[in-house]
Amino acid sequence: MFITILNKNILVTITLLFLTFLPLHSGQIENFPFPFTHFQLKNGLNVILAEDYSFPVVSVTVAYHVGSFHEPEGKSGLAHLLETLMFQGSKNVGRMQHINFVNRTGGRFDALTTVDKTIFHQTVPANQLELVLWLESDRMFSLRITREKVEKAKQSLIDGIRFRKLDDPYMSSSLHFTQLLFGDYSYNHPVIGFETDLRSLSLQDVRSFYSNYYRPNNSVICIAGHIDKARTRELMEKYFQSIPTGPKSEETTKTEFYDILEDIHFSEKSLKSSPRLNIGYRIASPYSDDYFPMDICSYILVKGKTSRLYKRLVIKERLATSIGGGIEIRKDRAVFKIFVVLNSETNRDRCKKAVFSEINKFISNLISSEELAKAKMMLKSNYLSKFATVSGRAVFLANRFLERNHPEQVYPELNQFLSVTSHRIMIIANKYFSKHKVILDVKIR
């Protein structure tokens, strides 16, 4: 999970009520909750600038349109390996110096690799913007990839996989659950990769992956905070415009996300002391109108101690110790996951019946206006928190740009969530929760 690290003193409070978001156009965007400007350099690099003079800080997010989805079968972990190597030195920057430079300014940094994005993010005092742009341009243009660095990075990731297995006894069953739900390899293999694949990666595999994807025309840079737009544009041209354009990335056509033809049941053993029940449904694409009511369903059914499943299974019937889940998105696919940690193995059948009983009630009756309003309030709060700081704003805009592939599509969907009605939720919930599902029983050894 991506964690934005930001000094509490630079939190920016945004007062936003029910906004009407209009289609956006390149240039200055005024109908967004905060104004921003988009332009493109000659080499295809997209740049988004969002001014905010509340505090003398600036956040820079560099996002590449590459992740585990783009890894060939048998070469999992390539994108995550490149994330690690991006801190191991470039032409003018030594190993780990990028981190040291940012730390010396009193700044903070983070990095993240997902299914289809790799993001590098740093927040520094406003007068250190040029330093960050120089650092980022150097590794975009001239990352030093040597056999020694690759082997060390591979071993580091392998050690990380082993540690996760020890730390999370549910890791194996969670991976199997995800593989069953998402279907083909491009969507369902772990971002961190498989140990056997990582061991077999060659120096040429890594260099080719870098050359193909870590290029200006496959990325977006968002700069938010205390900036002068004209000066920032000059700096972007100075440090990035001379970087050569890479090959045009063409994604291989993937198989359709078909409905599950029958309920899929699996049972696995875990070292964990508590048994678990995993239930999953394939649902609408996150770019579909059906997605909005389904997301509200997640707040009503599984999110928080006031959710229906928590109140029934944990508080009322005491069949479980915790409830989790919600919608997981991987590129253009989405699934609805429910996780139940059981009190004991003897409660498993009762727990399943209670879960499906609650889902049947949900799809058979209109939810009250009070419950719908509460769910929308939670969703709205979580949504607005994504860009309540300049740090979050930079990440938010970069994410939205890569997801929509065009600046005119960089607009928040909050209106579409808040306009969902109880009738719409009932119709859409019936559409997806009445379909076949994946059930994975995780039992203790």
TORKOL-4160 file (C-alpha; in steps of 0.2 Angstrom, whole numbers, padded with zeros to 4 digits, m for minus):
445
<pt num="1" X="0000" Y="0000" Z="0000"/>
<pt num="2" X="0006" Y="0017" Z="m0004"/>
<pt num="3" X="0010" Y="0028" Z="0011"/>
<pt num="4" X="0012" Y="0047" Z="0008"/>
<pt num="5" X="0025" Y="0053" Z="0020"/>
<pt num="6" X="0022" Y="0072" Z="0024"/>
<pt num="7" X="0026" Y="0083" Z="0039"/>
<pt num="8" X="0009" Y="0087" Z="0048"/>
<pt num="9" X="0013" Y="0106" Z="0047"/>
<pt num="10" X="0010" Y="0106" Z="0029"/>
<pt num="11" X="m0008" Y="0099" Z="0029"/>
<pt num="12" X="m0019" Y="0109" Z="0019"/>
<pt num="13" X="m0038" Y="0110" Z="0023"/>
<pt num="14" X="m0050" Y="0109" Z="0009"/>
<pt num="15" X="m0068" Y="0114" Z="0012"/>
<pt num="16" X="m0077" Y="0105" Z="m0002"/>
<pt num="17" X="m0096" Y="0101" Z="m0003"/>
<pt num="18" X="m0106" Y="0093" Z="m0017"/>
<pt num="19" X="m0096" Y="0100" Z="m0032"/>
<pt num="20" X="m0101" Y="0099" Z="m0050"/>
<pt num="21" X="m0086" Y="0094" Z="m0059"/>
<pt num="22" X="m0086" Y="0099" Z="m0078"/>
<pt num="23" X="m0075" Y="0091" Z="m0092"/>
<pt num="24" X="m0058" Y="0097" Z="m0092"/>
<pt num="25" X="m0047" Y="0104" Z="m0106"/>
<pt num="26" X="m0029" Y="0106" Z="m0107"/>
<pt num="27" X="m0022" Y="0123" Z="m0100"/>
<pt num="28" X="m0028" Y="0130" Z="m0084"/>
<pt num="29" X="m0041" Y="0120" Z="m0076"/>
<pt num="30" X="m0053" Y="0130" Z="m0065"/>
<pt num="31" X="m0068" Y="0118" Z="m0062"/>
<pt num="32" X="m0057" Y="0106" Z="m0052"/>
<pt num="33" X="m0057" Y="0107" Z="m0033"/>
<pt num="34" X="m0040" Y="0115" Z="m0036"/>
<pt num="35" X="m0033" Y="0123" Z="m0052"/>
<pt num="36" X="m0019" Y="0114" Z="m0061"/>
<pt num="37" X="m0011" Y="0116" Z="m0078"/>
<pt num="38" X="m0006" Y="0102" Z="m0090"/>
<pt num="39" X="0007" Y="0103" Z="m0104"/>
<pt num="40" X="0018" Y="0091" Z="m0114"/>
<pt num="41" X="0036" Y="0092" Z="m0118"/>
<pt num="42" X="0043" Y="0088" Z="m0136"/>
<pt num="43" X="0048" Y="0071" Z="m0131"/>
<pt num="44" X="0031" Y="0066" Z="m0125"/>
<pt num="45" X="0033" Y="0069" Z="m0106"/>
<pt num="46" X="0017" Y="0075" Z="m0099"/>
<pt num="47" X="0018" Y="0088" Z="m0085"/>
<pt num="48" X="0005" Y="0093" Z="m0073"/>
<pt num="49" X="0007" Y="0109" Z="m0061"/>
<pt num="50" X="m0004" Y="0113" Z="m0047"/>
<pt num="51" X="0000" Y="0129" Z="m0037"/>
<pt num="52" X="m0003" Y="0130" Z="m0018"/>
<pt num="53" X="0005" Y="0144" Z="m0008"/>
<pt num="54" X="m0001" Y="0138" Z="0009"/>
<pt num="55" X="0016" Y="0132" Z="0014"/>
<pt num="56" X="0033" Y="0134" Z="0007"/>
<pt num="57" X="0035" Y="0116" Z="0001"/>
<pt num="58" X="0033" Y="0107" Z="m0016"/>
<pt num="59" X="0029" Y="0089" Z="m0020"/>
<pt num="60" X="0035" Y="0080" Z="m0035"/>
<pt num="61" X="0028" Y="0064" Z="m0041"/>
<pt num="62" X="0036" Y="0055" Z="m0056"/>
<pt num="63" X="0024" Y="0041" Z="m0062"/>
<pt num="64" X="0029" Y="0028" Z="m0076"/>
<pt num="65" X="0015" Y="0018" Z="m0084"/>
<pt num="66" X="0023" Y="0001" Z="m0080"/>
<pt num="67" X="0020" Y="m0012" Z="m0067"/>
<pt num="68" X="0018" Y="m0031" Z="m0065"/>
<pt num="69" X="0005" Y="m0031" Z="m0079"/>
<pt num="70" X="0019" Y="m0028" Z="m0092"/>
<pt num="71" X="0030" Y="m0042" Z="m0086"/>
<pt num="72" X="0032" Y="m0057" Z="m0098"/>
<pt num="73" X="0027" Y="m0073" Z="m0091"/>
<pt num="74" X="0041" Y="m0081" Z="m0081"/>
<pt num="75" X="0049" Y="m0064" Z="m0078"/>
<pt num="76" X="0039" Y="m0058" Z="m0063"/>
<pt num="77" X="0046" Y="m0045" Z="m0052"/>
<pt num="78" X="0054" Y="m0035" Z="m0065"/>
<pt num="79" X="0045" Y="m0019" Z="m0062"/>
<pt num="80" X="0048" Y="m0020" Z="m0043"/>
<pt num="81" X="0066" Y="m0024" Z="m0046"/>
<pt num="82" X="0068" Y="m0008" Z="m0057"/>
<pt num="83" X="0060" Y="0002" Z="m0043"/>
<pt num="84" X="0074" Y="m0004" Z="m0031"/>
<pt num="85" X="0087" Y="m0001" Z="m0045"/>
<pt num="86" X="0081" Y="0017" Z="m0047"/>
<pt num="87" X="0090" Y="0021" Z="m0031"/>
<pt num="88" X="0106" Y="0012" Z="m0035"/>
<pt num="89" X="0114" Y="0026" Z="m0045"/>
<pt num="90" X="0114" Y="0035" Z="m0062"/>
<pt num="91" X="0127" Y="0044" Z="m0072"/>
<pt num="92" X="0129" Y="0059" Z="m0060"/>
<pt num="93" X="0121" Y="0052" Z="m0044"/>
<pt num="94" X="0129" Y="0038" Z="m0034"/>
<pt num="95" X="0121" Y="0024" Z="m0025"/>
<pt num="96" X="0108" Y="0029" Z="m0013"/>
<pt num="97" X="0113" Y="0047" Z="m0015"/>
<pt num="98" X="0096" Y="0052" Z="m0022"/>
<pt num="99" X="0089" Y="0047" Z="m0004"/>
<pt num="100" X="0103" Y="0056" Z="0005"/>
<pt num="101" X="0100" Y="0072" Z="m0005"/>
<pt num="102" X="0082" Y="0072" Z="m0001"/>
<pt num="103" X="0085" Y="0069" Z="0017"/>
<pt num="104" X="0097" Y="0083" Z="0019"/>
<pt num="105" X="0084" Y="0095" Z="0013"/>
<pt num="106" X="0072" Y="0089" Z="0027"/>
<pt num="107" X="0061" Y="0082" Z="0014"/>
<pt num="108" X="0053" Y="0065" Z="0013"/>
<pt num="109" X="0051" Y="0052" Z="m0001"/>
<pt num="110" X="0042" Y="0036" Z="m0006"/>
<pt num="111" X="0041" Y="0024" Z="m0020"/>
<pt num="112" X="0027" Y="0012" Z="m0026"/>
<pt num="113" X="0025" Y="m0002" Z="m0039"/>
<pt num="114" X="0008" Y="m0008" Z="m0043"/>
<pt num="115" X="0000" Y="m0018" Z="m0057"/>
<pt num="116" X="0002" Y="m0004" Z="m0070"/>
<pt num="117" X="0011" Y="0010" Z="m0062"/>
<pt num="118" X="0028" Y="0014" Z="m0054"/>
<pt num="119" X="0028" Y="0030" Z="m0044"/>
<pt num="120" X="0042" Y="0040" Z="m0036"/>
<pt num="121" X="0037" Y="0054" Z="m0024"/>
<pt num="122" X="0046" Y="0067" Z="m0014"/>
<pt num="123" X="0041" Y="0082" Z="m0004"/>
<pt num="124" X="0054" Y="0095" Z="m0001"/>
<pt num="125" X="0056" Y="0114" Z="0004"/>
<pt num="126" X="0050" Y="0124" Z="m0011"/>
<pt num="127" X="0068" Y="0131" Z="m0014"/>
<pt num="128" X="0074" Y="0113" Z="m0017"/>
<pt num="129" X="0063" Y="0109" Z="m0032"/>
<pt num="130" X="0077" Y="0111" Z="m0045"/>
<pt num="131" X="0087" Y="0098" Z="m0035"/>
<pt num="132" X="0073" Y="0085" Z="m0036"/>
<pt num="133" X="0071" Y="0088" Z="m0055"/>
<pt num="134" X="0089" Y="0085" Z="m0058"/>
<pt num="135" X="0089" Y="0069" Z="m0048"/>
<pt num="136" X="0074" Y="0062" Z="m0057"/>
<pt num="137" X="0080" Y="0067" Z="m0074"/>
<pt num="138" X="0097" Y="0059" Z="m0071"/>
<pt num="139" X="0089" Y="0042" Z="m0067"/>
<pt num="140" X="0076" Y="0043" Z="m0081"/>
<pt num="141" X="0090" Y="0046" Z="m0094"/>
<pt num="142" X="0105" Y="0037" Z="m0087"/>
<pt num="143" X="0101" Y="0024" Z="m0074"/>
<pt num="144" X="0117" Y="0013" Z="m0071"/>
<pt num="145" X="0112" Y="m0005" Z="m0072"/>
<pt num="146" X="0126" Y="m0017" Z="m0069"/>
<pt num="147" X="0126" Y="m0036" Z="m0065"/>
<pt num="148" X="0132" Y="m0033" Z="m0047"/>
<pt num="149" X="0118" Y="m0021" Z="m0044"/>
<pt num="150" X="0105" Y="m0032" Z="m0052"/>
<pt num="151" X="0111" Y="m0048" Z="m0042"/>
<pt num="152" X="0110" Y="m0038" Z="m0025"/>
<pt num="153" X="0093" Y="m0031" Z="m0029"/>
<pt num="154" X="0086" Y="m0048" Z="m0034"/>
<pt num="155" X="0093" Y="m0055" Z="m0017"/>
<pt num="156" X="0085" Y="m0041" Z="m0008"/>
<pt num="157" X="0068" Y="m0045" Z="m0016"/>
<pt num="158" X="0070" Y="m0063" Z="m0013"/>
<pt num="159" X="0073" Y="m0060" Z="0006"/>
<pt num="160" X="0058" Y="m0049" Z="0006"/>
<pt num="161" X="0047" Y="m0063" Z="m0001"/>
<pt num="162" X="0053" Y="m0075" Z="0012"/>
<pt num="163" X="0051" Y="m0062" Z="0026"/>
<pt num="164" X="0033" Y="m0059" Z="0021"/>
<pt num="165" X="0029" Y="m0078" Z="0021"/>
<pt num="166" X="0035" Y="m0079" Z="0039"/>
<pt num="167" X="0026" Y="m0063" Z="0044"/>
<pt num="168" X="0010" Y="m0067" Z="0035"/>
<pt num="169" X="0004" Y="m0085" Z="0036"/>
<pt num="170" X="m0011" Y="m0080" Z="0025"/>
<pt num="171" X="0001" Y="m0075" Z="0010"/>
<pt num="172" X="0000" Y="m0091" Z="0000"/>
<pt num="173" X="m0019" Y="m0093" Z="0002"/>
<pt num="174" X="m0022" Y="m0074" Z="m0002"/>
<pt num="175" X="m0011" Y="m0076" Z="m0018"/>
<pt num="176" X="m0021" Y="m0092" Z="m0023"/>
<pt num="177" X="m0038" Y="m0082" Z="m0020"/>
<pt num="178" X="m0032" Y="m0068" Z="m0031"/>
<pt num="179" X="m0026" Y="m0079" Z="m0045"/>
<pt num="180" X="m0043" Y="m0088" Z="m0045"/>
<pt num="181" X="m0053" Y="m0071" Z="m0046"/>
<pt num="182" X="m0042" Y="m0061" Z="m0058"/>
<pt num="183" X="m0039" Y="m0075" Z="m0071"/>
<pt num="184" X="m0024" Y="m0073" Z="m0082"/>
<pt num="185" X="m0006" Y="m0071" Z="m0077"/>
<pt num="186" X="m0004" Y="m0053" Z="m0082"/>
<pt num="187" X="m0017" Y="m0048" Z="m0069"/>
<pt num="188" X="m0015" Y="m0061" Z="m0055"/>
<pt num="189" X="0004" Y="m0063" Z="m0051"/>
<pt num="190" X="0011" Y="m0054" Z="m0036"/>
<pt num="191" X="0020" Y="m0037" Z="m0039"/>
<pt num="192" X="0035" Y="m0043" Z="m0029"/>
<pt num="193" X="0037" Y="m0057" Z="m0041"/>
<pt num="194" X="0040" Y="m0076" Z="m0038"/>
<pt num="195" X="0057" Y="m0081" Z="m0031"/>
<pt num="196" X="0060" Y="m0093" Z="m0045"/>
<pt num="197" X="0057" Y="m0080" Z="m0058"/>
<pt num="198" X="0068" Y="m0067" Z="m0049"/>
<pt num="199" X="0082" Y="m0079" Z="m0049"/>
<pt num="200" X="0082" Y="m0082" Z="m0067"/>
<pt num="201" X="0081" Y="m0063" Z="m0073"/>
<pt num="202" X="0096" Y="m0058" Z="m0083"/>
<pt num="203" X="0105" Y="m0042" Z="m0084"/>
<pt num="204" X="0098" Y="m0040" Z="m0102"/>
<pt num="205" X="0080" Y="m0043" Z="m0096"/>
<pt num="206" X="0082" Y="m0029" Z="m0084"/>
<pt num="207" X="0091" Y="m0017" Z="m0096"/>
<pt num="208" X="0078" Y="m0020" Z="m0109"/>
<pt num="209" X="0063" Y="m0017" Z="m0097"/>
<pt num="210" X="0071" Y="m0001" Z="m0092"/>
<pt num="211" X="0074" Y="0005" Z="m0110"/>
<pt num="212" X="0056" Y="0001" Z="m0115"/>
<pt num="213" X="0046" Y="0008" Z="m0101"/>
<pt num="214" X="0056" Y="0021" Z="m0091"/>
<pt num="215" X="0055" Y="0034" Z="m0104"/>
<pt num="216" X="0048" Y="0052" Z="m0105"/>
<pt num="217" X="0034" Y="0047" Z="m0117"/>
<pt num="218" X="0028" Y="0033" Z="m0105"/>
<pt num="219" X="0027" Y="0044" Z="m0089"/>
<pt num="220" X="0019" Y="0059" Z="m0081"/>
<pt num="221" X="0027" Y="0071" Z="m0069"/>
<pt num="222" X="0016" Y="0081" Z="m0057"/>
<pt num="223" X="0022" Y="0095" Z="m0046"/>
<pt num="224" X="0011" Y="0103" Z="m0033"/>
<pt num="225" X="0014" Y="0116" Z="m0020"/>
<pt num="226" X="0023" Y="0133" Z="m0019"/>
<pt num="227" X="0029" Y="0135" Z="m0037"/>
<pt num="228" X="0030" Y="0148" Z="m0050"/>
<pt num="229" X="0023" Y="0140" Z="m0066"/>
<pt num="230" X="0033" Y="0149" Z="m0078"/>
<pt num="231" X="0050" Y="0145" Z="m0069"/>
<pt num="232" X="0044" Y="0127" Z="m0066"/>
<pt num="233" X="0041" Y="0125" Z="m0085"/>
<pt num="234" X="0058" Y="0132" Z="m0089"/>
<pt num="235" X="0066" Y="0119" Z="m0076"/>
<pt num="236" X="0056" Y="0105" Z="m0084"/>
<pt num="237" X="0062" Y="0109" Z="m0101"/>
<pt num="238" X="0080" Y="0111" Z="m0095"/>
<pt num="239" X="0081" Y="0094" Z="m0086"/>
<pt num="240" X="0069" Y="0083" Z="m0096"/>
<pt num="241" X="0067" Y="0089" Z="m0114"/>
<pt num="242" X="0083" Y="0082" Z="m0120"/>
<pt num="243" X="0079" Y="0065" Z="m0114"/>
<pt num="244" X="0076" Y="0054" Z="m0130"/>
<pt num="245" X="0059" Y="0047" Z="m0133"/>
<pt num="246" X="0057" Y="0028" Z="m0130"/>
<pt num="247" X="0048" Y="0015" Z="m0140"/>
<pt num="248" X="0029" Y="0017" Z="m0140"/>
<pt num="249" X="0022" Y="0005" Z="m0128"/>
<pt num="250" X="0009" Y="m0006" Z="m0135"/>
<pt num="251" X="0000" Y="m0018" Z="m0123"/>
<pt num="252" X="m0004" Y="m0035" Z="m0128"/>
<pt num="253" X="m0022" Y="m0039" Z="m0130"/>
<pt num="254" X="m0028" Y="m0048" Z="m0114"/>
<pt num="255" X="m0042" Y="m0061" Z="m0113"/>
<pt num="256" X="m0060" Y="m0055" Z="m0108"/>
<pt num="257" X="m0065" Y="m0054" Z="m0090"/>
<pt num="258" X="m0078" Y="m0068" Z="m0091"/>
<pt num="259" X="m0091" Y="m0072" Z="m0078"/>
<pt num="260" X="m0087" Y="m0087" Z="m0067"/>
<pt num="261" X="m0097" Y="m0101" Z="m0074"/>
<pt num="262" X="m0100" Y="m0110" Z="m0057"/>
<pt num="263" X="m0095" Y="m0108" Z="m0039"/>
<pt num="264" X="m0077" Y="m0112" Z="m0036"/>
<pt num="265" X="m0073" Y="m0120" Z="m0019"/>
<pt num="266" X="m0055" Y="m0122" Z="m0013"/>
<pt num="267" X="m0048" Y="m0127" Z="0004"/>
<pt num="268" X="m0031" Y="m0124" Z="0010"/>
<pt num="269" X="m0021" Y="m0126" Z="0026"/>
<pt num="270" X="m0012" Y="m0111" Z="0035"/>
<pt num="271" X="0000" Y="m0109" Z="0050"/>
<pt num="272" X="m0010" Y="m0095" Z="0056"/>
<pt num="273" X="m0019" Y="m0098" Z="0073"/>
<pt num="274" X="m0036" Y="m0092" Z="0067"/>
<pt num="275" X="m0046" Y="m0100" Z="0052"/>
<pt num="276" X="m0052" Y="m0088" Z="0038"/>
<pt num="277" X="m0065" Y="m0088" Z="0025"/>
<pt num="278" X="m0062" Y="m0079" Z="0008"/>
<pt num="279" X="m0077" Y="m0075" Z="m0003"/>
<pt num="280" X="m0075" Y="m0066" Z="m0020"/>
<pt num="281" X="m0085" Y="m0060" Z="m0035"/>
<pt num="282" X="m0080" Y="m0053" Z="m0051"/>
<pt num="283" X="m0088" Y="m0036" Z="m0054"/>
<pt num="284" X="m0089" Y="m0021" Z="m0066"/>
<pt num="285" X="m0073" Y="m0013" Z="m0073"/>
<pt num="286" X="m0068" Y="0003" Z="m0063"/>
<pt num="287" X="m0072" Y="0013" Z="m0079"/>
<pt num="288" X="m0090" Y="0007" Z="m0079"/>
<pt num="289" X="m0105" Y="0016" Z="m0072"/>
<pt num="290" X="m0109" Y="0000" Z="m0062"/>
<pt num="291" X="m0093" Y="0003" Z="m0052"/>
<pt num="292" X="m0100" Y="0018" Z="m0042"/>
<pt num="293" X="m0114" Y="0009" Z="m0034"/>
<pt num="294" X="m0103" Y="m0007" Z="m0031"/>
<pt num="295" X="m0091" Y="0004" Z="m0021"/>
<pt num="296" X="m0105" Y="0011" Z="m0010"/>
<pt num="297" X="m0110" Y="m0007" Z="m0007"/>
<pt num="298" X="m0092" Y="m0011" Z="0000"/>
<pt num="299" X="m0095" Y="0003" Z="0013"/>
<pt num="300" X="m0112" Y="m0004" Z="0018"/>
<pt num="301" X="m0107" Y="m0022" Z="0019"/>
<pt num="302" X="m0088" Y="m0024" Z="0025"/>
<pt num="303" X="m0080" Y="m0007" Z="0029"/>
<pt num="304" X="m0079" Y="m0003" Z="0047"/>
<pt num="305" X="m0087" Y="m0008" Z="0063"/>
<pt num="306" X="m0104" Y="m0001" Z="0058"/>
<pt num="307" X="m0104" Y="m0012" Z="0042"/>
<pt num="308" X="m0118" Y="m0025" Z="0041"/>
<pt num="309" X="m0107" Y="m0040" Z="0041"/>
<pt num="310" X="m0096" Y="m0034" Z="0055"/>
<pt num="311" X="m0112" Y="m0031" Z="0066"/>
<pt num="312" X="m0119" Y="m0048" Z="0062"/>
<pt num="313" X="m0104" Y="m0059" Z="0062"/>
<pt num="314" X="m0093" Y="m0051" Z="0076"/>
<pt num="315" X="m0105" Y="m0041" Z="0087"/>
<pt num="316" X="m0122" Y="m0050" Z="0086"/>
<pt num="317" X="m0118" Y="m0069" Z="0083"/>
<pt num="318" X="m0100" Y="m0069" Z="0088"/>
<pt num="319" X="m0094" Y="m0080" Z="0074"/>
<pt num="320" X="m0079" Y="m0070" Z="0069"/>
<pt num="321" X="m0066" Y="m0059" Z="0076"/>
<pt num="322" X="m0064" Y="m0047" Z="0061"/>
<pt num="323" X="m0071" Y="m0043" Z="0044"/>
<pt num="324" X="m0062" Y="m0035" Z="0030"/>
<pt num="325" X="m0063" Y="m0033" Z="0011"/>
<pt num="326" X="m0070" Y="m0022" Z="m0002"/>
<pt num="327" X="m0066" Y="m0019" Z="m0020"/>
<pt num="328" X="m0048" Y="m0022" Z="m0027"/>
<pt num="329" X="m0044" Y="m0015" Z="m0044"/>
<pt num="330" X="m0031" Y="m0021" Z="m0055"/>
<pt num="331" X="m0029" Y="m0010" Z="m0071"/>
<pt num="332" X="m0046" Y="m0012" Z="m0080"/>
<pt num="333" X="m0053" Y="m0026" Z="m0069"/>
<pt num="334" X="m0061" Y="m0026" Z="m0052"/>
<pt num="335" X="m0067" Y="m0039" Z="m0039"/>
<pt num="336" X="m0076" Y="m0038" Z="m0023"/>
<pt num="337" X="m0067" Y="m0047" Z="m0009"/>
<pt num="338" X="m0074" Y="m0052" Z="0008"/>
<pt num="339" X="m0062" Y="m0059" Z="0022"/>
<pt num="340" X="m0069" Y="m0066" Z="0038"/>
<pt num="341" X="m0057" Y="m0072" Z="0052"/>
<pt num="342" X="m0067" Y="m0085" Z="0062"/>
<pt num="343" X="m0068" Y="m0088" Z="0080"/>
<pt num="344" X="m0066" Y="m0107" Z="0078"/>
<pt num="345" X="m0066" Y="m0120" Z="0064"/>
<pt num="346" X="m0083" Y="m0127" Z="0071"/>
<pt num="347" X="m0091" Y="m0110" Z="0066"/>
<pt num="348" X="m0087" Y="m0111" Z="0048"/>
<pt num="349" X="m0103" Y="m0117" Z="0041"/>
<pt num="350" X="m0113" Y="m0106" Z="0052"/>
<pt num="351" X="m0102" Y="m0091" Z="0046"/>
<pt num="352" X="m0104" Y="m0095" Z="0028"/>
<pt num="353" X="m0123" Y="m0096" Z="0030"/>
<pt num="354" X="m0123" Y="m0079" Z="0039"/>
<pt num="355" X="m0113" Y="m0070" Z="0026"/>
<pt num="356" X="m0124" Y="m0076" Z="0012"/>
<pt num="357" X="m0140" Y="m0073" Z="0022"/>
<pt num="358" X="m0134" Y="m0055" Z="0024"/>
<pt num="359" X="m0130" Y="m0053" Z="0006"/>
<pt num="360" X="m0147" Y="m0060" Z="0001"/>
<pt num="361" X="m0155" Y="m0047" Z="0012"/>
<pt num="362" X="m0145" Y="m0033" Z="0005"/>
<pt num="363" X="m0150" Y="m0037" Z="m0013"/>
<pt num="364" X="m0168" Y="m0041" Z="m0009"/>
<pt num="365" X="m0172" Y="m0024" Z="0000"/>
<pt num="366" X="m0169" Y="m0006" Z="m0003"/>
<pt num="367" X="m0157" Y="0002" Z="0009"/>
<pt num="368" X="m0163" Y="0016" Z="0020"/>
<pt num="369" X="m0159" Y="0034" Z="0016"/>
<pt num="370" X="m0150" Y="0035" Z="0033"/>
<pt num="371" X="m0139" Y="0020" Z="0029"/>
<pt num="372" X="m0135" Y="0027" Z="0011"/>
<pt num="373" X="m0131" Y="0044" Z="0017"/>
<pt num="374" X="m0119" Y="0037" Z="0030"/>
<pt num="375" X="m0110" Y="0026" Z="0017"/>
<pt num="376" X="m0109" Y="0041" Z="0005"/>
<pt num="377" X="m0102" Y="0052" Z="0020"/>
<pt num="378" X="m0088" Y="0039" Z="0023"/>
<pt num="379" X="m0084" Y="0038" Z="0004"/>
<pt num="380" X="m0083" Y="0056" Z="0002"/>
<pt num="381" X="m0072" Y="0059" Z="0017"/>
<pt num="382" X="m0060" Y="0045" Z="0011"/>
<pt num="383" X="m0060" Y="0053" Z="m0007"/>
<pt num="384" X="m0057" Y="0071" Z="m0002"/>
<pt num="385" X="m0043" Y="0065" Z="0009"/>
<pt num="386" X="m0033" Y="0059" Z="m0006"/>
<pt num="387" X="m0029" Y="0077" Z="m0011"/>
<pt num="388" X="m0031" Y="0086" Z="0006"/>
<pt num="389" X="m0012" Y="0090" Z="0005"/>
<pt num="390" X="0000" Y="0095" Z="m0008"/>
<pt num="391" X="0009" Y="0078" Z="m0007"/>
<pt num="392" X="m0008" Y="0069" Z="m0009"/>
<pt num="393" X="m0013" Y="0080" Z="m0023"/>
<pt num="394" X="0003" Y="0077" Z="m0033"/>
<pt num="395" X="0000" Y="0058" Z="m0032"/>
<pt num="396" X="m0018" Y="0060" Z="m0035"/>
<pt num="397" X="m0016" Y="0069" Z="m0051"/>
<pt num="398" X="m0002" Y="0058" Z="m0058"/>
<pt num="399" X="m0013" Y="0043" Z="m0054"/>
<pt num="400" X="m0028" Y="0050" Z="m0062"/>
<pt num="401" X="m0018" Y="0055" Z="m0078"/>
<pt num="402" X="m0011" Y="0037" Z="m0080"/>
<pt num="403" X="m0028" Y="0029" Z="m0077"/>
<pt num="404" X="m0037" Y="0040" Z="m0090"/>
<pt num="405" X="m0023" Y="0042" Z="m0102"/>
<pt num="406" X="m0028" Y="0060" Z="m0106"/>
<pt num="407" X="m0028" Y="0077" Z="m0096"/>
<pt num="408" X="m0046" Y="0080" Z="m0101"/>
<pt num="409" X="m0051" Y="0064" Z="m0092"/>
<pt num="410" X="m0042" Y="0069" Z="m0076"/>
<pt num="411" X="m0057" Y="0073" Z="m0066"/>
<pt num="412" X="m0064" Y="0067" Z="m0049"/>
<pt num="413" X="m0079" Y="0055" Z="m0050"/>
<pt num="414" X="m0086" Y="0061" Z="m0033"/>
<pt num="415" X="m0102" Y="0067" Z="m0041"/>
<pt num="416" X="m0105" Y="0050" Z="m0049"/>
<pt num="417" X="m0104" Y="0042" Z="m0032"/>
<pt num="418" X="m0114" Y="0054" Z="m0023"/>
<pt num="419" X="m0128" Y="0053" Z="m0035"/>
<pt num="420" X="m0131" Y="0034" Z="m0033"/>
<pt num="421" X="m0148" Y="0030" Z="m0027"/>
<pt num="422" X="m0155" Y="0015" Z="m0016"/>
<pt num="423" X="m0164" Y="0008" Z="m0032"/>
<pt num="424" X="m0148" Y="0009" Z="m0042"/>
<pt num="425" X="m0138" Y="0000" Z="m0028"/>
<pt num="426" X="m0151" Y="m0014" Z="m0027"/>
<pt num="427" X="m0151" Y="m0017" Z="m0046"/>
<pt num="428" X="m0132" Y="m0017" Z="m0047"/>
<pt num="429" X="m0130" Y="m0027" Z="m0032"/>
<pt num="430" X="m0142" Y="m0040" Z="m0039"/>
<pt num="431" X="m0132" Y="m0040" Z="m0055"/>
<pt num="432" X="m0115" Y="m0045" Z="m0047"/>
<pt num="433" X="m0119" Y="m0054" Z="m0030"/>
<pt num="434" X="m0131" Y="m0066" Z="m0039"/>
<pt num="435" X="m0117" Y="m0072" Z="m0050"/>
<pt num="436" X="m0106" Y="m0087" Z="m0046"/>
<pt num="437" X="m0091" Y="m0084" Z="m0034"/>
<pt num="438" X="m0075" Y="m0090" Z="m0027"/>
<pt num="439" X="m0075" Y="m0097" Z="m0010"/>
<pt num="440" X="m0058" Y="m0101" Z="m0002"/>
<pt num="441" X="m0058" Y="m0110" Z="0015"/>
<pt num="442" X="m0042" Y="m0107" Z="0025"/>
<pt num="443" X="m0040" Y="m0119" Z="0039"/>
<pt num="444" X="m0027" Y="m0121" Z="0052"/>
<pt num="445" X="m0015" Y="m0135" Z="0052"/>
